Amino acid sequence: MPENTWLVVGLGNPGAQYAGNRHNVGQMVVDELAARLGVTFKSHKTPSRVAEGFLRPGGPKLVIAKPNSYMNTSGGPVSALIKYYSLPVDRLVVVHDELDIPFDTVRLKQGGGHGGHNGLRDIQKATDSGAFTRVRVGIGRPPGRQDAADFVLKDFSGTERQALPNLLSDAADAVEAIVADGLVAAQQRFHSPA
């Protein structure tokens, strides 16, 4: 593997019935990233679909992956990818939905807990580390008394769908910024008030 290789994993659930769910926004972001690099997802020796490309000629290599597992069992595929590509956990970027951030907002962090997110919990358990970078894509809290588990498994609303392309683009920009410029520079760019 080239020295400057990054594993970027978009979390979600497999299958067409989940494709538009809020919980699948991580996979939507990596689809955007793969489209930008002109690469397509293919079956892989690990239980994931993988697309590989370079951020720019001679630049960092991105291994972009979508686990074939359900969200709550993302750890096995992610751990298998890390082993397959012989990457340290600090070269892992996980893109996921985040209830605690308003819709249409992207936040970046390295390390920390799982905040009740079962996909992150399983990755931490499988890799024995929480020291990976997260691109947290805000989906907001459910309205009224709607259960969070039901909310994340619903498709984005009509109003949200209008803003979704910009959100996916911002999150893909954030992944590129982390890889190209480092986490601190990326945080300064994406966390500063617009």
Order of alpha helices (4+ residues) and beta strands (2+ residues): beta-alpha-beta-beta-beta-alpha-beta-beta-alpha-beta-alpha-alpha-alpha
